[in-house]
Amino acid sequence: MKINLLSKILFSAFLAFTLSTFLYFSFGNIYSSKILNYQEFTAQFSAGIYQYRILSSYLLFGVYDILSAVPIDYEIYRFKFFSSAAEPQMYLAFYILNTTFLVLCSSLMAFVLNGKQFITTDAEQILLISTAVFAMVFSQFALVPYDISSYFFLLLFFLFFLKYLETRSTLRLMIVALIMNISTLNRETSALSISLAGTLLFSKYGFSKKSIQPLLVLAVTFVAVYVGMRLFQQSFSTNDGNLLIKNFSDPKNLLGILCWLVFFVFTLLIAKDKKAVRHILLFHILSVPYIVMCLYSGILYEIRLYVPLFLTSLLLARLELTKTQ
């Protein structure tokens, strides 16, 4: 059965909304219960590496302030919290922000997969989107305001960078650089967009001037915003401590590593051909700085850290990119 683009977008949006709503309204969050309080959240996310993730905190506080102005009886939601200090208002703000971006992510993924560069049937597109949505929802046991929005900006970058490759126009390069700017204000994982761009450019043009020039533009854009935020905050934190040994000794973190491996192998198994496998492998090689930082200072049990790699690899698994000189 032929499925039109609008139907795919609508299904994707409703799937994302439904799963996210079940997640937030049917389960109690144990892992992130401490930050479901305005003061506790502010204390944690205004220090260390978190203080540079400006956009996401601004959006969350904006939703929180709007909810403050609306007379809501939170008893009707029958929330169950594991911390007596948890605020229903903060939890609902998380729900609204992350669900909105989850709906945008799933809809955008439907739009991206509908492009001529992707070798998929309609059924395969629906399955890929559903897999991505389940992964994004499942990983939200570690509750933060910036993950789902960062996936949206990564997918948006993917879409516009493919358009840039069609014409290599300066305007389109400026657009992807602007997306990079905004994404970096949200979270430093925007650097994965450079890894993605490198994968696509090297696959299409090889190691040539056509590949290096746009990569330099994107790299300079990222560094300018990355350093600029640290100058603005008068702090140059890049991580919150060494967790390397703990990541390879703690049972929960070992479980997280297993999840990384399962997700990685999954994308290789569904790759359309050996060329797609090479795209996925190259993307991971170019993402080594991000992976190393996750091993060094991330908590690998928080499998959300691998989700941007997983989403990108899902798309690369079905991408057909013709090599040119």
Summary of the structure (lengths in Angstrom):
residues: 325
radius of gyration: 19.8
end to end distance: 38.5
largest distance: 63.3
contacts: 1051
relative contact order: 0.12
helix: 75%
strand: 1%
